[in-house]
Amino acid sequence: MLRALARTAVLPAAYLAYAAHSVGLHERLALAAGPISLEQIPDRAARRHGDRPLFTSATPITWSVPALPATVGATSWSAVLVRDTAGHVAAALRHRLGVGHGDRVAILKANHFDYHLLHLAVVRAGGIACPMNGMFAAEKVGPYLTNVDARVLVTDPATLRRVLSEGGDLGGVASVVLTARRADADAKAKSGGKAGGHTEVSGDDLGRRLQAVHGDAVALHWIEELLATVDGPVDAIARGKQEPLYLVHSSGTTGFPKAVILQNGRQSHAVRGWLSYVHASRHRDRGLFALPNNHQAVILSFNATLLAGISVHWYEGYGREGFNAAEVVRELSTGRYTGFFGFPITYTQLKEQELDPAKLRQMRYWASTADASHEAIIRTFTQFGSAFRRLGLPVAGSVFLDAQGSSEVGTPSVLRYYTTLTRRYQRRIGRLHSTPFGPKVRVTRDGVPVPRETVGRLEVRGRTVFEAYWNNHSLTYKAHRDGWFFTGDVARIGADGHVVQLDREVDVIATRDGDVHSLPIEEVLHHHPAVYDVCVYGARQDDGSQRPAAAVAVRPQWRGSAGALADELNALLDPAARLCRVDILDWAQFPIGVTGKTLKRVFRERTEPVPTAEANRPIVLAQARRPREAEAPAQRPNVTQGAAG
C-alpha cells in the first residue's frame, strides 16, 4: 500500500518540478530568499549575466558615453553595459556637478529606456533619484522641483523647451543636464524640424530661453560633454535599508502630484515579491513593456528583470500619445514575445486591434497594474496564447496578471491571475494575502475593521508600504492611522476572501438615496458593444446631491443615435445606478493624466455651479443639466454628442 501511494505521488511531484523549472521559479525564489539592496543590483546582474543582450529599446538612445563606444546609438543593452553606463554618469554627477549623499536629482524627459540608466546613476552616485513623467504639466514643474529641493535636473531639449515655452520654470535647480548631443540639436534647429508641435531650437537658443527665466542662476550642460571629462565609472555608494533612494510622484488624479519616498529596504522587499509572483524564466521568456519609465511599478520591474536576467523590449509609447497599438501587435506577432506588460490605457487601445491567435500562440502572460482592469478587457486577451499547453495541460489561452496597487504601497495590495477558466469577476481583484511579500489588507470605518461584505476604506500595512510624503507632513499623517495606510480606495471583502474594489473615495457618487460607486457601473457599461471607453462620475444636481453620469467614447464602427445608446446603457443598470446624462465624446477629448488614468474630477467639476455677474446665485453649466424633477431615474438621461471616435 505504501509503495503504491509513493508511486502515485511521484508523477505529480515530478510534474510540479517540471512546471516550476519551466517558469524559472527555482532561480527566482533563490534570488528572493537572498539579500537584496537596490544599489547593488547592477553589479550583481553584471556578474550573473555578463555581456548577454538583456534589454532592447524601440528607438536608439540620443546620447552616449565617449568611453563606451557600444552606447553610440545603442538599442541593445547587456547587464555589463547597463552597469558601466550608470557608473560613468554617476561619476559625472558626483565629480562634475557635486552631487553628494542624499542630494535630489530630478529626471524629466521623453519616455525612453534611458530613464533607467539615469536613475541607476543617481542612486550609484549617492543621491536620491526623482523621476518625473515627461508630460508633467509645465506650471507644476517649478513647484514640484522646489518641493523636493532638486538642485540638478536631467532633461532633453524638447522637454525643456516645452516647459519654458508654456510658462513653466525650474524651481531652485542650479544645473540642467541635457540628454542629447549639442550638434544634433543645432542640426535639427537649422533644418527647421519640429518636436511635439514646437520648432526645434539650437543649444544657444535653449540657453537664452533658460536665462530669460532664471538669469545666470542655472548652468546648462550637455551630458556627453560632462562624460568626456570623467576618468571612468565609479562604484556604488553603499546605502542603508532606511535610506530613501527614490522620490516618485503620484498620478495627480486628485490634484497636485505628491512626492512618495521609496526607501531602499522597502523597495528591495518589493523586488522579492516581484520575483515570486511574475512567473517568467530568463531562459524561455521575453517581455514587451509599454510603460511610463518614471513610475514606481516600472522601476521595480526594471530592477527585478535586471537582477533575474529576464529579456525585455522597452517600447516608448504607452498612453494616448505615442502608443501605436497596431505596431505593438505586429511586434508581438513577429518578435516571439511570451509576455506583455502595460497600464490599462494600453489595453484600451490594444483590444481594438485584430488579434490573430496563430501569431500570438507563443504568449504566456499579459500583465497590468495601477488601476484594476475591467472584465471585458481581460477576457479579450486571455483567449490568446498557450501558457498551459506549454506546460502539458489541455487548457487554452494565457494568463492575465492584474496587480492593483499604488506607489505608496510599493507592491500590489492584492493581485489576481485570470485565465479562460475564470468565471467570477465583478471587481473581485484578488484575495487577501495574494501578494507574496506584500502587505496585510483590511477594510475599515473610522479605523475599525468591518465585517465581510461591508463597504469601507481599504487600508494596508506591511514592509513595502511607504512611510511618508516628501515635505508634506499633513498629508502623511492624514494617510496613516495607527500604522495603516489608507489607499484611497473604497472596497469590501467578500465572503470568499476576495477584495471587491468599488471606487476611489473621492469619486464616490453621493446621491440623495445614498452612495453609488462608479467602478461597478463602468464594469457593466464596458460590455456594451458600442463602448470603446467610458468614465462614470458624479454630476452635481440642483439640490446639491449627485447622480451618476457617463462620458462615453464609442467605437468607430458604431452607428446609432446618442439617445438610443443612452437608453441601452441604462437598460443594463440597476435603477440606483442609472445615468442622468450621457456625453458621447471623441476619446481624444477625455482628460487623461500622465499615467494614463482618466481624470474623473475634470468631468465632475464641469457640473459644479459657477458664479455669474448677473445674479447672486450659482447656475449650473448647460452641459450638466439634469432631467426634470418629475422624471424618474429610469427615464431617458440628458444626452450630448461630440465627435464620436
GICOR-V643498 format. One record per residue. N is the residue number from 0. RES is the residue in one small letter. OMEGA is omega in whole degrees, 0 to 359 (999 if undefined). BURIAL is + if it has 16 or more other C-alpha atoms within 10 Angstrom, else -. Layout:
BEGIN
N/RES/OMEGA/BURIAL
N/RES/OMEGA/BURIAL
END
This chain:
BEGIN
0/m/181/-
1/l/179/-
2/r/179/-
3/a/178/-
4/l/179/-
5/a/180/-
6/r/180/-
7/t/182/-
8/a/184/-
9/v/184/-
10/l/177/-
11/p/180/-
12/a/179/-
13/a/179/-
14/y/180/-
15/l/177/-
16/a/178/-
17/y/181/-
18/a/179/+
19/a/179/+
20/h/182/-
21/s/180/+
22/v/176/+
23/g/185/+
24/l/183/+
25/h/180/-
26/e/183/-
27/r/179/+
28/l/176/-
29/a/177/-
30/l/182/+
31/a/182/+
32/a/183/-
33/g/180/-
34/p/177/-
35/i/173/+
36/s/192/+
37/l/186/+
38/e/180/+
39/q/185/+
40/i/179/+
41/p/180/+
42/d/178/+
43/r/180/+
44/a/179/+
45/a/178/+
46/r/183/-
47/r/192/+
48/h/172/+
49/g/185/+
50/d/179/-
51/r/176/+
52/p/187/+
53/l/180/+
54/f/171/+
55/t/178/+
56/s/183/+
57/a/179/-
58/t/182/-
59/p/174/+
60/i/185/+
61/t/178/+
62/w/182/+
63/s/174/+
64/v/183/+
65/p/182/+
66/a/181/+
67/l/182/-
68/p/181/-
69/a/181/-
70/t/182/+
71/v/180/-
72/g/187/-
73/a/169/+
74/t/181/+
75/s/187/+
76/w/171/+
77/s/177/+
78/a/178/+
79/v/181/+
80/l/176/+
81/v/180/+
82/r/184/+
83/d/178/+
84/t/178/+
85/a/180/+
86/g/178/+
87/h/179/+
88/v/177/+
89/a/178/+
90/a/179/+
91/a/179/+
92/l/185/+
93/r/189/+
94/h/183/+
95/r/183/-
96/l/174/+
97/g/178/-
98/v/182/+
99/g/184/-
100/h/177/+
101/g/178/+
102/d/180/+
103/r/177/+
104/v/181/+
105/a/176/+
106/i/183/+
107/l/186/+
108/k/177/+
109/a/183/+
110/n/180/+
111/h/177/+
112/f/185/+
113/d/171/+
114/y/185/+
115/h/175/+
116/l/184/+
117/l/181/+
118/h/173/+
119/l/181/+
120/a/180/+
121/v/180/+
122/v/180/+
123/r/180/+
124/a/181/+
125/g/183/+
126/g/175/+
127/i/182/+
128/a/179/+
129/c/180/+
130/p/181/+
131/m/178/+
132/n/182/+
133/g/179/+
134/m/178/+
135/f/183/+
136/a/186/-
137/a/184/+
138/e/180/-
139/k/184/+
140/v/181/+
141/g/178/+
142/p/180/+
143/y/178/+
144/l/177/+
145/t/181/-
146/n/181/+
147/v/179/+
148/d/177/+
149/a/178/+
150/r/179/+
151/v/176/+
152/l/173/+
153/v/184/+
154/t/175/+
155/d/184/+
156/p/183/+
157/a/180/+
158/t/178/+
159/l/179/+
160/r/180/+
161/r/183/+
162/v/183/+
163/l/182/+
164/s/179/-
165/e/174/-
166/g/179/-
167/g/175/+
168/d/187/+
169/l/177/+
170/g/182/+
171/g/180/+
172/v/179/+
173/a/182/+
174/s/175/+
175/v/178/+
176/v/182/+
177/l/180/+
178/t/178/+
179/a/175/+
180/r/180/+
181/r/181/+
182/a/179/-
183/d/179/-
184/a/180/+
185/d/180/+
186/a/179/+
187/k/179/+
188/a/181/+
189/k/181/-
190/s/179/-
191/g/180/-
192/g/179/-
193/k/176/-
194/a/179/-
195/g/180/-
196/g/180/-
197/h/174/-
198/t/179/-
199/e/178/+
200/v/181/+
201/s/177/+
202/g/179/+
203/d/179/-
204/d/177/-
205/l/179/+
206/g/180/+
207/r/179/-
208/r/179/+
209/l/180/+
210/q/180/-
211/a/181/-
212/v/188/-
213/h/182/+
214/g/180/-
215/d/185/-
216/a/184/-
217/v/177/+
218/a/182/+
219/l/180/+
220/h/171/+
221/w/192/+
222/i/181/+
223/e/178/+
224/e/175/+
225/l/183/+
226/l/180/+
227/a/184/-
228/t/181/-
229/v/184/+
230/d/182/-
231/g/181/+
232/p/176/+
233/v/176/+
234/d/178/+
235/a/172/+
236/i/181/-
237/a/182/-
238/r/179/+
239/g/182/-
240/k/184/+
241/q/184/-
242/e/172/-
243/p/178/+
244/l/183/+
245/y/163/+
246/l/178/+
247/v/182/+
248/h/175/+
249/s/186/+
250/s/181/+
251/g/182/-
252/t/180/+
253/t/180/-
254/g/184/-
255/f/180/-
256/p/179/-
257/k/179/+
258/a/183/+
259/v/180/+
260/i/177/+
261/l/182/+
262/q/184/+
263/n/184/+
264/g/183/+
265/r/179/+
266/q/173/+
267/s/177/+
268/h/177/+
269/a/175/+
270/v/177/+
271/r/179/+
272/g/180/+
273/w/181/+
274/l/183/+
275/s/186/+
276/y/174/+
277/v/190/+
278/h/180/+
279/a/181/+
280/s/178/+
281/r/181/+
282/h/190/-
283/r/188/-
284/d/174/+
285/r/183/+
286/g/171/+
287/l/182/+
288/f/175/+
289/a/194/+
290/l/171/+
291/p/190/+
292/n/176/+
293/n/189/+
294/h/181/+
295/q/182/+
296/a/181/+
297/v/175/+
298/i/176/+
299/l/181/+
300/s/178/+
301/f/180/+
302/n/181/+
303/a/180/+
304/t/177/+
305/l/180/+
306/l/183/+
307/a/180/+
308/g/180/+
309/i/183/+
310/s/181/+
311/v/171/+
312/h/185/+
313/w/180/+
314/y/190/+
315/e/182/+
316/g/177/+
317/y/186/+
318/g/181/+
319/r/179/+
320/e/173/-
321/g/179/-
322/f/180/+
323/n/186/+
324/a/180/+
325/a/179/-
326/e/180/-
327/v/178/+
328/v/177/+
329/r/179/-
330/e/178/-
331/l/184/+
332/s/186/+
333/t/187/-
334/g/179/+
335/r/176/+
336/y/176/+
337/t/181/+
338/g/177/+
339/f/179/+
340/f/179/+
341/g/174/+
342/f/181/+
343/p/182/+
344/i/177/+
345/t/179/+
346/y/176/+
347/t/181/+
348/q/182/+
349/l/185/+
350/k/181/+
351/e/181/-
352/q/174/-
353/e/184/-
354/l/185/+
355/d/181/-
356/p/182/-
357/a/183/-
358/k/180/+
359/l/185/+
360/r/180/+
361/q/182/+
362/m/178/+
363/r/184/+
364/y/170/+
365/w/183/+
366/a/178/+
367/s/177/+
368/t/188/+
369/a/177/+
370/d/175/+
371/a/184/+
372/s/179/+
373/h/181/+
374/e/183/+
375/a/179/+
376/i/182/+
377/i/182/+
378/r/179/+
379/t/189/-
380/f/182/+
381/t/181/+
382/q/181/+
383/f/175/+
384/g/186/+
385/s/183/+
386/a/186/+
387/f/179/+
388/r/175/-
389/r/177/-
390/l/177/+
391/g/181/-
392/l/182/-
393/p/180/-
394/v/182/-
395/a/170/+
396/g/186/+
397/s/181/+
398/v/174/+
399/f/178/+
400/l/180/+
401/d/186/+
402/a/183/+
403/q/180/+
404/g/179/+
405/s/179/+
406/s/181/+
407/e/180/+
408/v/175/+
409/g/178/+
410/t/179/+
411/p/173/+
412/s/173/+
413/v/175/+
414/l/182/+
415/r/175/+
416/y/179/+
417/y/176/+
418/t/176/+
419/t/179/+
420/l/181/-
421/t/182/-
422/r/186/-
423/r/178/-
424/y/177/-
425/q/178/-
426/r/175/+
427/r/195/+
428/i/177/+
429/g/180/+
430/r/170/+
431/l/178/+
432/h/182/+
433/s/181/+
434/t/177/+
435/p/183/+
436/f/183/+
437/g/187/+
438/p/165/+
439/k/184/+
440/v/174/+
441/r/175/+
442/v/187/+
443/t/165/+
444/r/183/-
445/d/177/-
446/g/182/-
447/v/178/-
448/p/182/-
449/v/178/+
450/p/176/-
451/r/183/+
452/e/177/+
453/t/183/-
454/v/177/+
455/g/180/+
456/r/178/+
457/l/181/+
458/e/181/+
459/v/178/+
460/r/180/+
461/g/187/+
462/r/177/+
463/t/187/+
464/v/182/+
465/f/179/+
466/e/187/+
467/a/165/+
468/y/181/+
469/w/174/+
470/n/182/-
471/n/182/-
472/h/185/-
473/s/179/-
474/l/178/-
475/t/181/+
476/y/179/-
477/k/184/-
478/a/183/+
479/h/177/+
480/r/178/-
481/d/178/-
482/g/179/-
483/w/178/+
484/f/176/+
485/f/185/+
486/t/185/+
487/g/183/+
488/d/170/+
489/v/187/+
490/a/169/+
491/r/176/+
492/i/183/+
493/g/180/+
494/a/180/-
495/d/179/-
496/g/177/-
497/h/171/+
498/v/179/+
499/v/182/+
500/q/184/+
501/l/185/+
502/d/159/+
503/r/184/+
504/e/181/+
505/v/183/-
506/d/178/+
507/v/184/+
508/i/184/+
509/a/179/+
510/t/179/+
511/r/184/-
512/d/179/-
513/g/183/-
514/d/173/-
515/v/185/+
516/h/189/+
517/s/186/+
518/l/176/+
519/p/177/+
520/i/178/+
521/e/180/+
522/e/180/+
523/v/185/+
524/l/179/+
525/h/179/+
526/h/179/+
527/h/186/-
528/p/180/-
529/a/191/+
530/v/170/+
531/y/175/+
532/d/183/+
533/v/175/+
534/c/178/+
535/v/184/+
536/y/179/+
537/g/179/+
538/a/182/+
539/r/179/+
540/q/183/+
541/d/182/-
542/d/179/-
543/g/178/-
544/s/177/-
545/q/171/+
546/r/179/+
547/p/175/+
548/a/183/+
549/a/166/+
550/a/186/+
551/v/167/+
552/a/185/+
553/v/178/+
554/r/183/+
555/p/183/-
556/q/182/-
557/w/176/-
558/r/180/-
559/g/181/-
560/s/179/-
561/a/181/+
562/g/179/+
563/a/179/-
564/l/179/+
565/a/178/+
566/d/180/+
567/e/179/-
568/l/180/+
569/n/179/+
570/a/179/-
571/l/191/-
572/l/171/+
573/d/183/-
574/p/183/-
575/a/184/-
576/a/186/+
577/r/191/+
578/l/177/+
579/c/177/+
580/r/176/+
581/v/176/+
582/d/177/+
583/i/186/+
584/l/167/+
585/d/182/+
586/w/178/+
587/a/180/-
588/q/177/-
589/f/176/+
590/p/185/-
591/i/181/+
592/g/187/+
593/v/178/+
594/t/177/+
595/g/179/+
596/k/174/+
597/t/184/+
598/l/181/+
599/k/183/+
600/r/180/+
601/v/176/-
602/f/182/+
603/r/183/+
604/e/178/+
605/r/180/+
606/t/181/+
607/e/178/+
608/p/176/+
609/v/180/-
610/p/176/-
611/t/179/-
612/a/186/-
613/e/185/-
614/a/179/-
615/n/179/-
616/r/180/-
617/p/173/-
618/i/179/-
619/v/178/+
620/l/184/-
621/a/183/-
622/q/182/-
623/a/182/+
624/r/180/+
625/r/175/+
626/p/179/+
627/r/184/-
628/e/183/-
629/a/183/-
630/e/176/-
631/a/180/-
632/p/183/+
633/a/182/+
634/q/189/-
635/r/178/+
636/p/169/+
637/n/182/+
638/v/170/+
639/t/182/+
640/q/172/+
641/g/178/-
642/a/181/-
643/a/185/+
644/g/999/+
END
